């Protein structure tokens, strides 16, 4: 119980609620542990609450009609998921899987709604979370439609660098190990294509790959390759000595 209390009271979303309500939340929540690769919930299961990751990492996936897996998001220690249940969603639309040994706390929907009614900042925090995750998905969709495979891989590396980048003497090491298949499932490509693109970037001296770890050697070069400055719209010049005729009324 002490570990559970510590986890909940130190979670940012619950940091401002009273010790009494933390105990209430603890008493009405359930903790579960999952092995790597074990499903947490499946599509069409009841969306009966939100889940808090207290240890490990979870991946949120969608399966296409032809059976292909698309990774939508990774949920890390201290983050919540399944938050759409609070908006009236009755069933899960995606499936969640433990990408490593993971411990979760399930907070039932009625308990979460009760806390939101008492602490409005929780509602604001969840709204921001939903907005950020939607923005990330929309950005990936634009990349899928309008970017080359190389640019998609670079965008993914930049996204992972923002969230998991750890400075080292050799460069920025990504603190998450993704297989080439997982990377392909995120950007809508194939494992073979991702392998080729990463090989090119390593040959060019932009990244280094060792034991499934990726170190970005030149972050500025990667950004410069995919982030182009927006050019202002050109104004139509007025010929010298010409002035618009005054408008006539009537």
LINHUCOR-V181223 format. One line per field, one symbol per residue. ss: DSSP state (@ for helix, = for strand, . for the rest). phi: phi as a letter, one per 40 degrees, with the letter a starting at -180 (. if undefined). psi: psi as a letter, one per 40 degrees, with the letter a starting at -180 (. if undefined). Layout:
ss = ???
phi = ???
psi = ???
This chain:
ss = .@@@@@@@@..@@@....@@@@@@@@@.======....===....=..=======.=======.....========...==.@@@@@...=...====...=======@@@@@@@@@@.@@@@@@@@@@@@@@@@@@@@@@@@@@@..@@@@@@@@@@@@@@@@===....===.....@@@@@@@@...@@@@@@@@@@@@@...====..====..@@@@@@@@........................
phi = .cccccdccccdcbcbccdccccccccbbbbabbcdgcccabdgcccbibbbcbagabbbbbbcdcgccbccabbbdgbbagccccchccbccbbbbccadbbbbcbddcccccccccbdcccccccccccccccccccccccccbbcdcccccdccccccccbcbcbcbiccccacbcccccccccgbbdcccdcccccccccgcbbbafgcbbccbcccccccbbbccccccccccdcgbbdccccbg
psi = dddddddddehddeeeiidddddddddeiihiiiihehidiiieihgeaihhhehaiihhihhideeihhhdihhiheiiieeedeeehdiheaihiheihihihhhiddddddddddgddddddddddddddddddddddddddeiidddddddddddddddehhhideahhhfhhhidddddddefaidddddddddddddeedihhhfehhhhdgdddddddehhihhihhihihihehiiiiihh.
